[in-house]
Amino acid sequence: MAVSSASPADVFDAACPSRRALEVISGKWVPLVLPALAQGPLRNNELLRRLDGISQKMMTQTLRDLERHGLVRREDLRTVPPHVRYHLTELGRSLNVALEALDRWAERHHGQLDAAARRHDAAAARRT
């Protein structure tokens, strides 16, 4: 069995392919769209209602990018007027597992993050 001479991936190296994966999954709305779809297929307007604050343009861009990278599958329901549903792919479901852990962390620590920001802002205001 031959041993690969390629060095292991290093996310800190600008040429590392995992950097692109991190760019895809770190979009502002990705950590919200994927868990919403994990509950079952949704149409665009259902996603818009579920994700308070996202514009139609940003929703469209996010879904297209997720579809392009194999995380979401677009299903044309072939109706008049046109209706489309979005589903998580197997790859999207696997990513959602990691996002669920991040969501639990945020729920546990949001108060600490806010308190730290208030302390920092107060200290910065005293320095000026």
Solvent accessible surface area in square Angstrom, and as a share of the most:
residue,aa,sasa,rsa
1,M,238,1.06
2,A,98,0.76
3,V,141,0.81
4,S,85,0.55
5,S,120,0.77
6,A,81,0.63
7,S,94,0.61
8,P,119,0.75
9,A,84,0.65
10,D,71,0.37
11,V,53,0.31
12,F,177,0.74
13,D,70,0.36
14,A,84,0.65
15,A,87,0.68
16,C,10,0.06
17,P,109,0.69
18,S,41,0.26
19,R,90,0.33
20,R,111,0.41
21,A,55,0.43
22,L,86,0.43
23,E,105,0.47
24,V,8,0.05
25,I,50,0.25
26,S,81,0.52
27,G,29,0.28
28,K,160,0.68
29,W,26,0.09
30,V,7,0.04
31,P,43,0.27
32,L,92,0.46
33,V,0,0.00
34,L,0,0.00
35,P,36,0.23
36,A,5,0.04
37,L,4,0.02
38,A,48,0.37
39,Q,143,0.64
40,G,24,0.23
41,P,62,0.39
42,L,18,0.09
43,R,84,0.31
44,N,34,0.17
45,N,84,0.43
46,E,65,0.29
47,L,0,0.00
48,L,43,0.21
49,R,175,0.64
50,R,118,0.43
51,L,9,0.05
52,D,133,0.69
53,G,69,0.66
54,I,16,0.08
55,S,63,0.40
56,Q,87,0.39
57,K,144,0.61
58,M,76,0.34
59,M,0,0.00
60,T,37,0.21
61,Q,85,0.38
62,T,13,0.07
63,L,3,0.01
64,R,165,0.60
65,D,48,0.25
66,L,1,0.00
67,E,69,0.31
68,R,179,0.65
69,H,52,0.23
70,G,30,0.29
71,L,9,0.05
72,V,3,0.02
73,R,121,0.44
74,R,114,0.42
75,E,46,0.21
76,D,63,0.33
77,L,52,0.26
78,R,207,0.76
79,T,57,0.33
80,V,150,0.86
81,P,89,0.56
82,P,109,0.69
83,H,50,0.23
84,V,25,0.14
85,R,82,0.30
86,Y,21,0.08
87,H,30,0.13
88,L,11,0.05
89,T,34,0.20
90,E,124,0.56
91,L,100,0.50
92,G,0,0.00
93,R,115,0.42
94,S,66,0.43
95,L,25,0.13
96,N,9,0.04
97,V,99,0.57
98,A,61,0.47
99,L,15,0.07
100,E,75,0.34
101,A,49,0.38
102,L,97,0.48
103,D,74,0.38
104,R,123,0.45
105,W,110,0.39
106,A,40,0.31
107,E,110,0.49
108,R,156,0.57
109,H,51,0.23
110,H,110,0.49
111,G,40,0.38
112,Q,116,0.52
113,L,96,0.48
114,D,74,0.39
115,A,26,0.20
116,A,44,0.34
117,A,52,0.41
118,R,155,0.56
119,R,156,0.57
120,H,118,0.53
121,D,90,0.46
122,A,46,0.36
123,A,28,0.21
124,A,31,0.24
125,A,68,0.53
126,R,179,0.65
127,R,171,0.62
128,T,151,0.88
